[in-house]
Amino acid sequence: MVEENEFRKLIRGVWNHAKIKPTYNCSRQKWTDSVWSIHLHALFLHFLSRLIAVTFMQTEFVPDEGWQSLEVAYQVHFGKGFLTWEWKYGLRSYIYPLFVGLPLHFLNSFNVGFPVRFVGFARLLQCALLLIGEQCYYHHVVKKYGIRTGLLALIIITTTWFVSFTGPRTLTNSFELALNLVAMTFLYEGYTALFVGSVALNFVVRPTALIYWVAFTPEIFSIVFKSRRSFVTTLFVG
């Protein structure tokens, strides 16, 4: 029983240490430096985990990794390739293929080999977008709930194997995930115009992305109608 109590005290002490609050023998400057140190370490470890995931990604998960993005980008850039029927009838947006097709201009200018390098650079671009979305979410949680909860949220996102497996892939679903994280941050930070713009972009790329925000409808209306300025700005951007 004594050893068990000592173990509980040890775990509680480690957990409480993450609160990072100033005490009588800890100056304000040291506290600020500690917080920045934790942020930088979290950013580095998060970046490293995503970089490892995309570097060692040598497989294809679903055919849409090509048909929704890479093959379309290649066809737009070189004027040849195969397109599925929904592209021929204009049922899909070209925004995401143009986004992941940006490395084509670089590779073509320097005569770098295809297609493995194109796929790798496109995945790196998508991984960078995912990192931006996840970091926006992390900093919002830290600001609202504290650094301990923020670190916990970042650990959960980083260690979710399916996000690591599919997040850097050239799928519109991965693009949707990153944009939703950014839009959620804009919503709760009060940037209603940027929120509506992000959701609108997501809707243009993938209309079913709007389903995700149905659950947030009460909160969205409460934030948008909080002031006349927010409502007019949101209406204008929408």
N, C-alpha and C positions, 0 to 999 in steps of 0.2 A: 504493500500500500504506500509506503514512504517513497519507494522508487517511482511508482506511478505518478504520485503528486509532483515529484521533482521533474519528471518528464513533461507533465502538463505545464508547469511553470516555465520550462525552457521553450516550449512551442509558443506559449503566450508571449514570452519576451521577444522572440524573433519576429512574430507577427506585429506586435506593437511598435517594434523598431521602425517599421515601414511607414509609420505616421509622419515621421520627419517634422516634428514641431519644435520650436525653440524652447530651451530651458534656461535656468538661471546661469548656467555655465556655458551656454552656447549663444554666441553673438548672432545678430540678424544676418550679417554677411556670410557667416559659416553655414547658417541654415539655408540661405539662398544658393550658395555654392553646392550644398548637398543635394538640393532639389534639381539643380541643373545637371549635376553629375548623374543622378538617377535617370533623368530624361535622356541624356546622351547615351548612357549604357543601354537603356531600353530601345532607343532608336537603332543603335548599332547591332544589337542582337536580333532585333526584328528584321532589319535589312539583310543581315547575314543569313538568317533562316530562309528568307524568300529567295536570295541569290543562290543558295545551295539547291533549293527546290527546282528552280528554273534551269540551273546549269546541268543537273543530272537528269533532266527530263528528256528521255529518248523514245518515248512511246506516243501513240495517238489514242486518245480516250474514246472519241466519237467522230464519225465522218464530218460532222458540222464544223470541226476545227478548220477544215479546208473550204467546205462549201459555203459557209457563212462569212468568210473573211479572206483567207489567203488566196484561194482560187479566183475570187472576185477581184481582189486587188491586182493580181497578176493580169487578169483580162483587161482591166481598166488601164493599166500601165502599158502593156505591150500589144493590146488589141487582139489577143488570141487566148484561147483557153476554153474551159467548159463551164457553163452556168446551168444551175437547176431551174426548173420551170417557174418558181416564184420570182426569180430575178427577171426573167423574160417578160413576165406580166406586170412588173413594177410593184410587187407586193412587199418588197423589203427596201430598207433605206441603205444608201451607199456610204453613210457617215462612218460606220465602223470599219468597213473594208478600206476606205481612204486613210483612216487613222493607222491601222496596222500595216498599210502599204507604204508608209513613209520611209521605212528602211530600203525599199526598192530603189528610190532615187539615189540614196547613198551608195548602195551596192552596184548599181548600174554605172554610176559616175566613175567608180574606182575599179570596174571590171572584176568584182569579187564573185566567186563561184556561187551557183545556185544548185539545188533549192534549199540545202540544209542550212546554210547561213541565213537565208531569208526567214526561214521558220524560226531560227534561234533569235534573230534580232526582233522579229515581231513579238515573240513571247517575252523578251526583255522589256519591250515597250508596254505590253499589257501588264507585266509584273510591276513596272514603275507606277502605272496608274493605280493598281491595287494597293501598293505601298502608300500612295497619297491618300487614298480613301481610308485605309486602316489607321494611318497616323492622325487624320482629322478626327476620326472616331475616338481614338485614344486621348487626344488632347481635350476633346469635349468632355469625356468622362472624368478626366483629372480635374478640369475646371469646375464641374458640377458636383462631383462626389468625393474628390480628394485623390491624392496620388496613389494611395493603397488600392482603392477600387479600380483606378485607371490601370495600374500594373496587372491586377487580376484579369481585367477585361482584355488587355493586350496578350497576356499569357494564353487565355482561352482561344482567342482568334489565331494566334501563332501556332498553337499545338493542335488545332483542328485539322486532322490529316486531309479531309476532303477539300478544304479551302486551299491547302498547300498543293494538293494534287490537281485541282481544276482552276484555281485562281489565275495562274500565269498563262493558261491556255487561251488560244485565240477564239474564244466563244463569246457570243453576244451576252450570254448569261454572266460571264466573268466581268464584262464591261458594265452590265447592269448592277452587279454587286458593288463595284467600286463607286459608281455614280450614286447609288443609294446611300452609301456611307457618307459621301461628301454632302449630299442633299440633306441627310438627317442632321449633320452638323450645322449646316446653314439654317435649318428650321429652328433648332433649339438655341442657336446663338442670336436669332432675331434678324438674320439677313433674308428677309422674305423674297426679295427680288431674285437673289442668287438661288434660293431654294426652288422657286418656280421655274427658273431657267434650267436648273439641273434636272428637275423632274420632266420638263418639257423635252429636253434633249434625250433623256432616257426613253420617253414615250415615242419619239420619232424613230429612234433606233429599234425599239422593241415595244409595241403597244401594250403587250401584256404586263409590262413593268408597272403599269398604273395600279394593278391589283394589289401590289404590296402596300400601297399607301391608303387603301380603303380602311384598314384598321386604325390609321392615324387621323382619320377625318375629324373627330371632335377636337383634337389638339390643334390641327391645322387651322380650323375655323376660329378657335379661341385666340390663336396667335395672329392670324391675318386680320381679324376684326378688332384687334386690341386698340388700334388707332386708325384714324381716317387716312393718315399718310401711308400706313402699311397696306391698307386695302387698295388705295389708288395705285400704289406702286405695283402690287401683285396683279391687279387687274390689267395694268398697262403691259407688264412683261408677259402675262398669260396671253 
